[in-house]
């Protein structure tokens, strides 16, 4: 049974691009989140875990902030980077 599961997982992952695999592998990892409004940085921090896209039809993201443990929702021109600053 374990062998069959491993073969299925390998087959599924072999169809992924490197970006899709990295996104899957980042599950649970913290991320650097930086957002701008025009030329002004309106948020710059780290999440405690994965950053999630807001509901369908809405722009923005939500996550728990490492600095204060609060749930944050951000909107704007944001860059979410996994693996930075490790």
VENKAFEN-V543961 format. One record per run of one state. SS is the DSSP state (helix for helix, strand for strand, loop for the rest). FROM is the first residue (numbers start at 0). TO is the last residue. If there is no record, write none. Layout:
ss=<SS/SS>
from=<FROM/FROM>
to=<TO/TO>
This chain:
ss=<loop/helix/loop/helix/loop/strand/loop/strand/loop/strand/loop/strand/loop/strand/loop/strand/loop>
from=<0/1/14/17/25/30/37/39/47/51/53/60/65/70/74/76/82>
to=<0/13/16/24/29/36/38/46/50/52/59/64/69/73/75/81/85>
